[in-house]
Amino acid sequence: MSEPVQRPQTATDTPSAGSGGAPVTEHTPVAEHQHPGTTPLPGDPGFKAVLSKNAAKRANASVIGMILALLVSLACILPVILLNAQPQQGPITPPVDVAGVSRNAASVAGFTPSVPELPDGWKANYARWNSGTADGVPAWEVGFLSPSQGFVGLTQTVKGNPTWVTQQAENAPVTGTRTIAGHDWTLRDKGKGPKTLVLDYRGYTLILNGTAELKEFDVVGAAVLKAVDASPAVKSVPTPRPSA
């Protein structure tokens, strides 16, 4: 008589209640996390989405399209910006009509205020008649700028006096003389700041004052003397009487 065949007990088999058979090992449940070496699922740490070739091409095409569109926009806008760009420049001031102001001042000055003719590149930045209300000395005043932006101012009067001259020179001491167009001008200089040249000539007190180089003073001084020589003689100007 053959022996009965025993069927191997699986993990799903459980002993019958009250069975006296040998205990069967229980089935171990599947771990919640994937076994090392398996592919991570979405939501798991380390999961990376992998695009297909077609999806990657579409993504790259979108980025390239955006870049091309941006370049086209810049190509359209830049010419407009460049064409409309305004050069940076300072305020434009009209030229000073020194001759016109001189003609208007001549009737009250008692002499023809000098209009020096300077070389190209020089320009006047003001021209005026000072009635002398503050210091009692009416005077013709003109300012000039050299091509290097050096400044030389001319003051011309027929009523100059030593005190007034010292005030015009900002109390600078006499430091020597400088010859311009054959005439010796008195030089007043503090060593720093503006310099002053003074000359009594043909009934006028002429003062040159400014921060320009002395060689630029020479240009203005020569032009002033030439203008004075070409002007009519000084007229007698009555001294204003103080008001009662």
C-alpha positions as CSV (number, residue, x, y, z in Angstrom):
1,M,0.0,0.0,0.0
2,S,1.5,3.3,-1.1
3,E,2.0,6.3,1.3
4,P,-0.3,9.3,0.9
5,V,1.3,12.3,-0.9
6,Q,1.6,15.3,1.3
7,R,0.8,18.7,-0.3
8,P,3.4,21.4,0.6
9,Q,1.9,23.9,2.9
10,T,2.0,27.4,1.4
11,A,2.1,30.8,3.1
12,T,-1.7,31.1,2.5
13,D,-2.5,27.9,4.4
14,T,-3.5,28.4,7.9
15,P,-4.0,25.7,10.5
16,S,-7.5,24.7,11.3
17,A,-8.9,25.7,14.6
18,G,-7.9,23.3,17.2
19,S,-5.6,21.4,14.8
20,G,-2.8,19.6,16.4
21,G,-0.5,19.8,13.4
22,A,2.8,21.6,13.5
23,P,2.7,25.4,13.5
24,V,3.0,27.0,10.1
25,T,5.2,30.1,9.6
26,E,3.0,33.1,8.8
27,H,3.4,35.0,5.5
28,T,5.5,38.2,5.8
29,P,3.7,41.2,4.4
30,V,5.2,43.3,1.5
31,A,7.3,46.2,2.8
32,E,5.9,49.7,2.3
33,H,9.0,50.9,0.6
34,Q,10.4,49.5,-2.6
35,H,13.3,47.1,-2.4
36,P,16.6,48.7,-3.3
37,G,17.3,48.5,-7.0
38,T,13.7,48.8,-8.1
39,T,12.3,51.8,-10.0
40,P,11.0,54.6,-7.7
41,L,7.3,55.4,-8.1
42,P,5.9,58.9,-8.4
43,G,5.9,60.5,-4.9
44,D,8.8,58.4,-3.8
45,P,12.1,60.1,-2.8
46,G,14.5,60.1,-5.8
47,F,11.7,59.8,-8.4
48,K,12.6,61.6,-11.6
49,A,10.2,62.0,-14.5
50,V,11.7,60.8,-17.8
51,L,10.5,62.6,-20.9
52,S,10.1,60.7,-24.1
53,K,12.1,61.9,-27.1
54,N,9.1,63.6,-28.7
55,A,8.2,65.3,-25.5
56,A,11.8,66.5,-25.1
57,K,11.8,67.9,-28.6
58,R,8.6,69.7,-28.0
59,A,10.0,71.3,-24.8
60,N,13.2,72.4,-26.5
61,A,11.2,73.8,-29.5
62,S,9.2,75.9,-27.1
63,V,12.3,77.4,-25.4
64,I,14.0,78.0,-28.8
65,G,10.8,79.7,-30.0
66,M,10.7,82.0,-27.0
67,I,14.3,83.0,-27.6
68,L,13.8,83.7,-31.3
69,A,10.7,85.8,-30.5
70,L,12.7,87.8,-28.0
71,L,15.5,88.4,-30.5
72,V,13.1,89.5,-33.2
73,S,11.4,91.9,-30.7
74,L,14.8,93.4,-29.8
75,A,15.7,93.7,-33.5
76,C,12.6,95.8,-34.1
77,I,12.9,98.0,-31.0
78,L,16.6,98.8,-31.0
79,P,16.7,100.8,-34.3
80,V,13.8,103.0,-33.0
81,I,15.6,103.6,-29.7
82,L,18.9,104.5,-31.5
83,L,17.2,106.8,-34.0
84,N,15.4,108.7,-31.2
85,A,18.4,108.9,-28.8
86,Q,19.1,112.5,-27.9
87,P,22.8,113.5,-27.3
88,Q,23.4,114.7,-23.8
89,Q,24.3,118.4,-23.8
90,G,24.1,121.3,-21.5
91,P,21.6,124.2,-21.8
92,I,22.1,126.2,-25.0
93,T,22.5,129.9,-24.3
94,P,22.1,132.5,-27.1
95,P,25.2,134.6,-28.0
96,V,25.6,137.9,-26.2
97,D,25.3,140.9,-28.4
98,V,28.1,142.9,-26.9
99,A,28.0,145.6,-29.6
100,G,24.3,146.1,-29.1
101,V,24.5,146.5,-25.3
102,S,27.5,148.9,-25.8
103,R,25.4,151.1,-28.1
104,N,22.6,151.2,-25.6
105,A,24.9,152.0,-22.7
106,A,26.9,154.8,-24.6
107,S,24.2,157.4,-24.0
108,V,24.4,157.1,-20.2
109,A,28.1,156.1,-19.9
110,G,29.5,159.3,-21.5
111,F,31.9,157.2,-23.6
112,T,31.7,154.3,-26.0
113,P,32.1,151.1,-24.1
114,S,34.7,148.9,-25.7
115,V,33.8,145.9,-27.8
116,P,37.0,143.9,-28.1
117,E,37.3,141.7,-31.2
118,L,38.7,138.4,-30.1
119,P,39.9,135.4,-32.1
120,D,37.7,132.5,-33.1
121,G,36.8,130.3,-30.2
122,W,36.3,133.2,-27.7
123,K,32.8,134.2,-26.7
124,A,31.2,136.7,-24.4
125,N,29.0,135.3,-21.6
126,Y,27.7,138.7,-20.3
127,A,27.7,142.4,-21.2
128,R,26.1,145.1,-19.0
129,W,26.3,148.6,-17.8
130,N,26.8,148.9,-14.0
131,S,25.3,152.2,-12.8
132,G,27.5,152.2,-9.7
133,T,24.7,152.4,-7.2
134,A,26.6,150.3,-4.7
135,D,30.1,151.8,-4.9
136,G,29.6,155.1,-6.7
137,V,31.7,154.1,-9.8
138,P,29.6,153.4,-12.9
139,A,31.4,151.0,-15.2
140,W,31.1,148.9,-18.4
141,E,31.4,145.2,-17.7
142,V,32.0,142.3,-20.2
143,G,32.9,138.7,-19.5
144,F,34.8,136.5,-22.0
145,L,35.4,132.7,-22.1
146,S,38.5,131.4,-23.9
147,P,38.5,128.3,-26.1
148,S,39.8,126.4,-23.0
149,Q,37.0,127.8,-20.9
150,G,39.3,130.3,-19.1
151,F,37.5,133.4,-17.9
152,V,38.6,137.1,-18.3
153,G,36.3,139.9,-17.3
154,L,36.7,143.5,-18.5
155,T,35.7,146.5,-16.4
156,Q,36.0,150.0,-18.0
157,T,35.3,153.3,-16.3
158,V,36.2,157.0,-16.3
159,K,35.7,157.4,-12.6
160,G,38.1,154.8,-11.1
161,N,39.9,155.5,-7.9
162,P,42.5,153.5,-5.8
163,T,40.0,152.3,-3.3
164,W,37.7,151.1,-5.9
165,V,40.5,149.4,-7.8
166,T,41.6,147.5,-4.7
167,Q,38.0,146.3,-4.2
168,Q,37.8,145.1,-7.8
169,A,41.0,143.2,-7.2
170,E,39.5,141.6,-4.0
171,N,42.3,143.3,-2.0
172,A,45.0,141.3,-3.8
173,P,48.4,142.9,-3.4
174,V,50.5,144.3,-6.2
175,T,52.9,141.6,-7.3
176,G,54.5,143.1,-10.4
177,T,53.7,144.3,-13.9
178,R,52.8,142.6,-17.2
179,T,53.4,144.1,-20.6
180,I,50.6,143.8,-23.1
181,A,50.6,145.5,-26.5
182,G,53.5,147.8,-25.4
183,H,51.8,148.9,-22.1
184,D,52.7,147.9,-18.6
185,W,49.7,146.7,-16.6
186,T,49.8,146.4,-12.8
187,L,49.5,142.8,-11.7
188,R,47.6,142.0,-8.5
189,D,47.6,138.4,-7.4
190,K,47.1,136.4,-4.1
191,G,48.8,133.3,-5.5
192,K,45.6,131.4,-5.6
193,G,42.3,132.3,-7.2
194,P,41.6,135.1,-9.7
195,K,44.3,137.5,-11.0
196,T,43.9,141.2,-11.8
197,L,45.6,143.5,-14.3
198,V,45.0,147.3,-14.1
199,L,45.9,150.0,-16.6
200,D,45.1,153.7,-16.7
201,Y,44.9,154.6,-20.4
202,R,43.4,157.5,-22.4
203,G,41.3,158.7,-19.5
204,Y,40.0,155.2,-18.6
205,T,40.7,152.8,-15.8
206,L,40.8,149.4,-17.4
207,I,40.7,146.2,-15.3
208,L,41.0,142.6,-16.4
209,N,40.1,140.1,-13.8
210,G,39.6,136.3,-14.0
211,T,41.0,132.8,-13.5
212,A,42.3,132.3,-17.1
213,E,46.0,131.8,-17.9
214,L,48.0,135.1,-18.2
215,K,48.6,134.4,-21.8
216,E,44.8,134.5,-22.3
217,F,44.8,137.9,-20.4
218,D,47.3,139.1,-23.0
219,V,44.8,138.3,-25.8
220,V,41.9,140.2,-24.2
221,G,44.2,143.1,-23.1
222,A,45.5,143.6,-26.6
223,A,42.0,143.6,-28.1
224,V,40.7,146.0,-25.4
225,L,43.5,148.5,-26.2
226,K,42.8,148.3,-29.9
227,A,39.1,149.0,-29.3
228,V,39.9,151.9,-27.0
229,D,42.2,153.4,-29.6
230,A,39.4,153.1,-32.2
231,S,36.7,154.7,-30.0
232,P,35.9,158.5,-29.8
233,A,37.4,160.6,-27.1
234,V,35.9,160.5,-23.6
235,K,33.1,162.9,-23.0
236,S,32.7,164.8,-19.8
237,V,30.2,163.1,-17.6
238,P,28.6,165.1,-14.8
239,T,29.0,163.7,-11.3
240,P,25.5,162.7,-10.0
241,R,24.4,164.8,-7.0
242,P,23.2,163.0,-3.9
243,S,19.5,163.2,-3.4
244,A,18.3,165.5,-0.7
